[in-house]
Amino acid sequence: GFVLARRVVGPLAELAQASARIGAGDLDSPVPRGSGSEIGVLADTMEDMRGRLLRATSELRRRHAEADAILTGIVEGVWAVDRERRITWMNPQAAARLGIAADEAVGRFWGDVLNPRLPGGGRPCEANCPILDARFRGSARATEHLVGADGTRRTVVITSASLADAAARRDRAS
């Protein structure tokens, strides 16, 4: 019984360790080949899963680098926001136009970074936010009057698009 238990428990412990490594993000270490038909099938399945995850992760990294290169290389200022309208990414052109470092903008509420003001001084996003319009109605465009840190005023056109809207356009194009 002891010998049989060791033959089963040892390979299962190795698979558990491999599973923990995969769960922690280590996709480079192969899954050890198990002995026995059921444990061997499980090990092969886990190795197949690891390989698929590794390929998918590599593809995502490649696409992210490609998108980053495109968005960094265009003339327009571009930024992305999350559900709470906090900036998650900003290209150098947007940061330069706003007079802020991109990494200083990330994590902050977009209205605090862009500082849009109505002619009377109010904040337009409190009543009619183009980002919320994009999220709930598809896409939106707004003319905003921004006040820079030095007090200069600038008029810009902001175009917002939801991720679902962008994905639908991409799917139609392919």
C-alpha positions as CSV (number, residue, x, y, z in Angstrom):
1,G,0.0,0.0,0.0
2,F,2.8,2.4,0.9
3,V,4.6,1.8,-2.4
4,L,1.4,2.3,-4.4
5,A,0.6,5.5,-2.5
6,R,4.1,6.9,-3.2
7,R,3.7,6.0,-6.9
8,V,0.5,8.0,-7.0
9,V,1.1,10.8,-4.6
10,G,4.6,11.7,-5.9
11,P,3.5,12.5,-9.5
12,L,0.4,14.2,-8.2
13,A,2.5,16.4,-6.0
14,E,4.7,17.3,-9.0
15,L,1.6,18.2,-11.0
16,A,0.3,20.3,-8.1
17,Q,3.6,22.2,-8.0
18,A,3.5,22.6,-11.8
19,S,-0.1,23.9,-11.5
20,A,1.0,26.4,-8.8
21,R,3.8,27.6,-11.1
22,I,1.5,28.1,-14.0
23,G,-1.0,29.9,-11.7
24,A,1.8,32.2,-10.6
25,G,2.7,33.1,-14.2
26,D,5.6,30.7,-14.8
27,L,4.8,29.4,-18.3
28,D,8.4,28.6,-19.2
29,S,8.8,25.5,-16.9
30,P,7.4,22.4,-18.6
31,V,5.0,20.2,-16.7
32,P,6.7,16.9,-15.6
33,R,5.5,13.8,-17.4
34,G,3.4,11.7,-15.1
35,S,3.5,7.9,-14.9
36,G,0.3,5.8,-15.3
37,S,-2.4,6.4,-17.8
38,E,-4.6,8.8,-15.8
39,I,-1.8,10.8,-14.3
40,G,0.0,10.8,-17.7
41,V,-3.1,12.1,-19.5
42,L,-3.5,14.8,-16.8
43,A,0.2,15.8,-17.2
44,D,-0.1,15.8,-21.0
45,T,-3.3,17.9,-20.8
46,M,-1.6,20.4,-18.4
47,E,1.5,20.6,-20.7
48,D,-0.8,21.3,-23.6
49,M,-2.6,24.0,-21.6
50,R,0.7,25.5,-20.6
51,G,1.8,25.7,-24.2
52,R,-1.4,27.3,-25.3
53,L,-1.2,29.9,-22.5
54,L,2.4,30.6,-23.4
55,R,1.4,31.2,-27.1
56,A,-1.6,33.3,-26.1
57,T,0.5,35.4,-23.7
58,S,3.2,35.9,-26.3
59,E,0.6,37.0,-28.9
60,L,-1.0,39.4,-26.4
61,R,2.4,40.9,-25.6
62,R,3.2,41.3,-29.4
63,R,-0.2,43.0,-30.0
64,H,0.3,45.2,-27.0
65,A,3.7,46.3,-28.2
66,E,2.3,46.9,-31.7
67,A,-0.6,49.0,-30.4
68,D,1.7,50.9,-28.2
69,A,4.1,51.7,-31.1
70,I,1.1,52.9,-33.2
71,L,-0.4,55.0,-30.5
72,T,2.9,56.5,-29.5
73,G,3.8,57.2,-33.1
74,I,0.7,59.2,-34.1
75,V,0.5,63.0,-33.9
76,E,-2.7,63.1,-31.9
77,G,-2.9,63.0,-28.2
78,V,-4.5,59.7,-27.1
79,W,-5.4,58.4,-23.7
80,A,-7.4,55.5,-22.3
81,V,-9.6,55.5,-19.2
82,D,-11.2,52.8,-17.1
83,R,-14.8,52.6,-15.9
84,E,-14.2,55.2,-13.2
85,R,-12.7,57.5,-15.9
86,R,-9.2,57.2,-14.4
87,I,-6.5,57.4,-17.0
88,T,-4.9,54.0,-17.6
89,W,-2.6,55.0,-20.5
90,M,-1.5,58.2,-22.2
91,N,0.8,58.7,-25.2
92,P,3.6,61.3,-25.0
93,Q,1.8,63.7,-27.4
94,A,-1.2,64.0,-25.1
95,A,1.1,64.4,-22.1
96,A,3.2,67.1,-23.8
97,R,0.1,69.0,-24.8
98,L,-1.2,68.9,-21.3
99,G,2.1,69.8,-19.8
100,I,2.3,66.7,-17.6
101,A,4.4,63.5,-17.7
102,A,2.3,60.5,-18.9
103,D,3.2,58.5,-15.8
104,E,1.9,61.3,-13.6
105,A,-1.5,61.2,-15.3
106,V,-2.0,57.5,-15.0
107,G,-4.3,56.6,-12.2
108,R,-5.8,60.1,-11.9
109,F,-9.4,61.1,-12.8
110,W,-9.3,62.4,-16.4
111,G,-11.2,65.6,-15.5
112,D,-8.5,66.5,-13.0
113,V,-5.7,66.0,-15.6
114,L,-7.4,67.7,-18.5
115,N,-9.1,70.3,-16.4
116,P,-12.1,71.0,-18.8
117,R,-14.1,74.2,-18.0
118,L,-17.3,75.6,-19.3
119,P,-17.2,79.3,-20.3
120,G,-18.8,80.0,-16.9
121,G,-16.2,78.0,-15.1
122,G,-18.1,74.8,-14.4
123,R,-16.9,71.3,-15.1
124,P,-18.6,69.9,-18.2
125,C,-18.2,66.3,-17.3
126,E,-20.5,66.7,-14.3
127,A,-23.5,67.1,-16.7
128,N,-22.5,65.7,-20.1
129,C,-19.4,63.6,-20.2
130,P,-18.2,62.3,-23.6
131,I,-16.6,59.3,-22.0
132,L,-19.9,58.2,-20.4
133,D,-21.6,58.9,-23.7
134,A,-19.2,56.7,-25.5
135,R,-19.6,53.9,-22.9
136,F,-23.4,53.9,-22.8
137,R,-24.4,55.2,-26.3
138,G,-21.6,54.0,-28.6
139,S,-19.4,57.0,-29.4
140,A,-19.3,60.7,-28.8
141,R,-17.5,63.9,-29.8
142,A,-17.3,67.0,-27.7
143,T,-15.5,70.4,-27.9
144,E,-13.8,71.0,-24.6
145,H,-12.2,74.1,-23.2
146,L,-9.2,73.1,-21.2
147,V,-7.3,75.2,-18.7
148,G,-3.6,74.4,-18.4
149,A,-1.6,74.4,-15.2
150,D,-0.2,77.9,-16.2
151,G,-3.8,79.2,-16.8
152,T,-3.7,79.1,-20.5
153,R,-7.0,78.1,-22.2
154,R,-7.1,75.8,-25.1
155,T,-10.0,74.4,-27.2
156,V,-9.8,70.8,-28.2
157,V,-12.1,68.3,-29.8
158,I,-12.3,65.0,-27.8
159,T,-13.6,61.9,-29.5
160,S,-14.6,59.0,-27.4
161,A,-15.2,55.4,-28.4
162,S,-16.2,52.4,-26.4
163,L,-14.1,49.2,-26.6
164,A,-17.2,47.3,-27.9
165,D,-17.6,49.9,-30.7
166,A,-13.9,49.7,-31.6
167,A,-14.1,45.9,-31.7
168,A,-17.1,45.9,-33.9
169,R,-15.4,48.2,-36.4
170,R,-12.3,46.0,-36.3
171,D,-14.4,42.9,-37.0
172,R,-16.2,44.6,-39.9
173,A,-12.8,45.5,-41.4
174,S,-11.4,42.0,-41.3
